[in-house]
């Protein structure tokens, strides 16, 4: 019987509002598994689950955050170009 571990990473703005949240879940060994497999093997499984989950959730969060920032930068550039064109048309 396995238990589930959940790791959540959240990026928040200066107001404390969540910009991005990612969560990963992994099965971790329960006491019966520890007794059946032996402590070292069960601890290794636990440690591996934690490290892999942390890496996955951090990698995906950073990728999504960079994508969001890139999109915002592109939108800002597009708005600047539109404003310049409007100003040129007015002149």
N, C-alpha and C positions, 0 to 999 in steps of 0.2 A: 504494500500500500504506500504510494508516494504522496508527498505533499507538494504544493505548488508555491514557488517563490515568484514574486513580482517585483520588477525593477522599473521605476518610472523616472524619466528625465523631463524637466520642464524648463523652458526658457521664458522668462518674464520681462516685461518692460519696466521702466522706472516707476510706473504707477502700481506695479505688482500684478498687472493683468497678464494672463498667459498668452504668449505669442504662439507657442508650439509645445505640445506634450506628446511624448512617445512612451509606450510601455511594452515590456517583454515579460513573458511568463515562462517558467521552466519547472519541470518536475525535479524535486530533490528527494534524496533518500529519507525514509522515515525510520523510526527506531527498529522495526522488524527487519528492514533491509540492512541496516547497519549490523545487526546481530547475525544475519544470514551471510552477508558478504564479508564481514570482518571490518573493523574500524578503518584501517588504511584505505581499503578499496572504496568504501562508502564515503570517506572524507575526500578522496580524490574525485569521485563523482560529483560531490557537492561543490568542491572548489572549482571544478571544470564548468559546471552549470552556471555558477556565479560569474566567473570570468568571461565566459562566452556571451552570456546575457548582457553583461555590462558593456562589452565591446560592441555588440550588435545595436543596442539601444543608443549608445553614444555616437557611433558611426552614422546611423540613420538620422539621428537628431541633427547632427552637424551638417549632413548633406542637405536635409530639408531646410535648415536655417540659411545656408549659403544660397540655396535656390530661391528662397523668399527674398533675401536681400538683393540678389541679382535681378529678380523680377521688378522689385521696387526701383532699382537704379535705372533699369531700362525704361520704366514708365516715366521716371523723372526726366530722363533724356528726351523722350518723345514729347513730353509736355513742354520742355524748353524749346525744342525745335518748332513746335506749333506756335508758341508765343513769339518767337523770332520771325516766323513767316507772317503772322498777323501784324506785327510791327512794321515789317517791310511793306506789306500791302497798304498800310495806312499812310505811309510816307509817299 
